[in-house]
Amino acid sequence: GFPGYRRYKIRCERYFQSSCGAPGSQWQGYTKVFAGPANTIYAIKPDGTLFWFKALGVGKWATGSGNTIGTGWDVFKHVFYGGDNVIYGITPNGDLHKYKRTGGEKGTWVKGSGRVIGKCWQGFTKVFANNKVIIYATKKDGDLLWYKRAHD
């Protein structure tokens, strides 16, 4: 455990509501699903197609939810949201790519998106970020590391 912390078991059905119906169901066809800003969900199909969804409440989705916003995302071993409309992708050879997007379903990728901003990220088993642009990564031995971007 973690000294000073308590572990709590939460019965999710008491605190979260779920809904049925498209696009709230049928998520099994995606290889990666991750959260973005303000109730946004990104999902990637096995063919590398990246989709954008925005939840408006239980069973309600914004116009354009389910639209394709990118292709070629199957090249990444890890993909995650990093705050400030940035999506990071890590290739199997360890290249860390940064993509920045403006707008919602009709947004565009900012010039320079997709560029390699780091190397040697292939040794991590899990990678995720918070909205303060800190990237966390776990190693095979269980160590949790964190990295903060020094510049943009």
Disulfide bonds with the S-S distance in Angstrom:
none
